[in-house]
Amino acid sequence: MTRSIPKIREQLTQIENQTAILGHHFAATYDQYAQRLGQILQQQGVYAVYQICTQIYPDAFLQLDYSPRHKFQSQLRTAIAKFYDQLLANLEKEGIFLDSSRQEQIVPEPEGNTEDAEELILLGNDGDNPEEKKSEDSNVPDLQEIKDFLSQALQKEGLSLEMLLPQGMGATEEKAPTVIKTPEDLQKWHLQVEKILHRSVVALSMNINRLLTASKIIPPNLPLHILEMALQSEDDRLAPNREKMPHVVNLLIEKAQKPESENVSPPSTDEGEEDTENDDDEDLSPEAIEELIQRSKRGQISRLTALNLRLKDLEFSDVNLGLIRKQIHTYLKDLTKLEKQYRQLERQQVTAKAELAWRSTWQNQDNGGA
């Protein structure tokens, strides 16, 4: 016997309420994670740059006078200190708020009597005139139509809406908070937060690498666009000496045939991550390794090292950050259970509605035949 729709809806509402509570826990925990991450970056990030300047490129660093050296270190401090605020800004651009006072996105919408109305519709007794509703809706002006009309009128006069607004307004639109109602919504929210976390750490690494390049500590022939793709990939082979230097990446850059210094082409994946102390040597034949050595001696290949901050390395280096990540994993397990239960109930609800629709039509035919 199929369960009744109201009972199924009641259970769905319970899971939605549990999802709302879990969503608040997620947001609060991610806020703790982001704050701790900002603190760890001020230690691990600075220390990684210290290693690059003193152990990998000491000669280049010593070429800097006091003033440019002080300027570089000040810019480094500022870039890392702004990470937490920049991360929150990146999240808010996507409608994600970790602040508990702005978590209005994790609130289930009131249901009212929507199920009763659905049952009436399935039974063929909605009680409303759709034509009447359509005529009422057609009388309401559409905001986009008004905006398009004004834009066209202003364009004829060589103007625009942005020109009529005060400076700074209209340039950026804050995205509406993401509404989280179902476990699936919360799962998407979680994945988006993780994506922005990863991108923000990569962006910080690239910003610091640009500072190192601008200060001529890292050689200027480092192709930043290739480096950014390498950092995005999070390939473990790019950091063979993680125990000694966990936050650096090694690249082999092949010089182009053209005389222009900026025309450098990256090596293939197998060659580009090679290091003299790297275990990946077994992936190359002895002849290929010898060829790389000879080309390096001839100046055709140069080895470059850059900053590569990664979340899993930062979590490994800090106990507290690792514990917060474990708590997030625990919440994910709870979310997976809720998501499975919710899908099962949704399926039961669809089946119950289909059976109700069948019975209503079948009964009407029986009454009509009588």
C-alpha positions, 0 to 999 in steps of 0.5 A: 500500500502506497503511503499518503502524500501528507506523511511523505511531505512531513518527512521531507520537511523534517529532512529539510529542517535537518539540512538547514541545521547542518547547513549552519554547521557547515557555514560556521565550520568553513568560517573557522577553516577560512580564519585558521587558513589565513593564520597558517598562510602567514606562517607557512606562506612566508616561510616558503617564500623565505626558502625560495629567497634564501635557498633556491635563489639566494644570489638574486635576493642578495642583488636587491638593495634595502629599499626594494627588499623592504618593499617586496617583504611589505607587499608579501605581508599585505598580500597574505594578510588580505587573504581571509577578506579576499576569500570572503569577498570571492564567496559573496560574489557567488552568493555564499556567506559564512558569517552567521548573521548573513546565513539567510540562504540556509533557511527552508522556505515555508510550505503552507498548504502547497500539498493540499493545493496539489491534491486538489489539482490532481483531483481536477478541482483547483478552484481558480480560473487560469485565464483570470490569473493570466490576465492579472499577470499580464497587467504587471509590468516586467522590470526587464522590459522597462530596463530595455525600453529605457536603455534603447531610449537613452542609446538614441541620445548617446547615453546609458543607464550607468551614466545616470547612476552615481559613480560606483553603482551599477558596476557590480551587482551583488549576487543574491544569497544561494537558497539552500532547502534540500540536501542536494542544494547543500551539496552543491553549496559545499562543492562551490565553497571548496572550488572557491577555496582552491581558486583563492589559494592558487590566486594567492600563490600566483600573486606572490609569484608575480611579486617574486618575478617583479623583484627579479628573484625568480627569473623573468622567463617564467611563463605565468600562464603555464604556471597557473595551469600547473598550480590549478592541477594540483599534480603531486609530481610538481612537488617532489621534495614536499617533505623538505619544501612542501610549498614550492613547484619545480618546472623545466622550461625549454627555451624557444628557438626564436631570440625573443626571451619571452617566447618560451614553450613549456615542456610536456607533462613528463618532462616539465615536472622533473627534478634531479632528486625526483623519483619520477626519473623511472618514467623516463628512459636513460637516453631521455634523461641523458638528453635532458642533462645535455640540453640543460648544459647547453642552456636549452632547458632551465629549471625554475622554482615557484611558490605552490601553496596547496590546501592539503599540504597546509592541512597536513602541516597544521593540526588544528586546520586538519581537525577542522577538515575532519569535522567537514568530512563528518558533516559530509557523511551526514549530508550523504545520508540525508541526501539518500533519504530525501531522494527515496522520499521524493520517489515515493511522493511522485509514485503516490501522486501518480496513483492519486491522479490515476484513481481520480481519473478512473473514478470520474470515468466510473461516475460518468458511465453510471 
